[in-house]
């Protein structure tokens, strides 16, 4: 799943370690989400959306796959 987390985080001037502390996860988790190597739990996705005052859909882009038709 693609996401705009890094872009949004940088716009707010927040470092990965600061966001990780606020989300109660590791900096590596934030980096993995930003790089698309890890999809967050729905709980973490909601926490991120709330933290940035955005909708989940504003941060995470679901592209689906060919089996969704």
C-alpha positions in Angstrom: 0.0 0.0 0.0 1.4 3.4 -1.0 1.3 6.3 1.5 2.1 9.9 1.9 3.3 9.6 5.5 6.9 10.8 4.9 5.6 13.8 2.9 3.0 14.8 5.5 5.5 14.3 8.3 8.1 16.5 6.6 5.5 19.2 5.9 4.9 19.4 9.7 8.7 19.4 10.5 8.5 16.2 12.5 11.3 13.7 12.6 10.8 10.0 12.4 11.9 9.4 16.0 9.5 12.1 17.2 6.6 10.5 15.4 7.6 7.1 16.6 7.6 8.3 20.2 4.1 9.8 19.8 2.8 6.6 18.2 4.5 4.3 20.7 6.4 2.4 18.0 10.0 2.3 16.9 11.6 4.7 14.4 12.2 1.6 12.3 8.5 1.0 12.1 7.8 4.5 10.9 10.6 4.1 8.3 9.2 0.8 7.1 5.7 2.3 6.8 7.1 5.3 4.8 9.0 3.0 2.5 6.0 0.7 1.9 7.7 -2.3 3.5 5.1 -2.5 6.3 1.4 -1.8 6.4 0.3 -0.5 9.8 -2.5 -2.0 11.8 -5.9 -0.2 11.5 -5.3 1.1 15.1 -1.9 2.7 14.1 -3.4 4.1 10.9 -6.2 5.8 12.9 -3.6 7.1 15.4 -1.5 8.6 12.6 -4.6 10.1 10.9 -5.6 11.7 14.2 -2.1 12.9 15.0 -1.9 14.7 11.7 -5.6 15.8 11.7 -6.2 13.9 8.4 -8.4 11.2 7.1 -6.8 7.7 6.8 -7.4 8.0 3.0 -5.4 11.2 2.9 -2.3 9.3 4.2 -2.7 5.8 2.9 -3.6 5.0 -0.8 -5.2 1.6 -1.4 -4.5 0.5 -4.9 -6.2 -2.9 -4.8 -5.1 -5.6 -7.1 -6.5 -7.4 -10.2 -8.5 -9.8 -7.9 -10.7 -7.0 -6.5 -12.9 -6.7 -9.6 
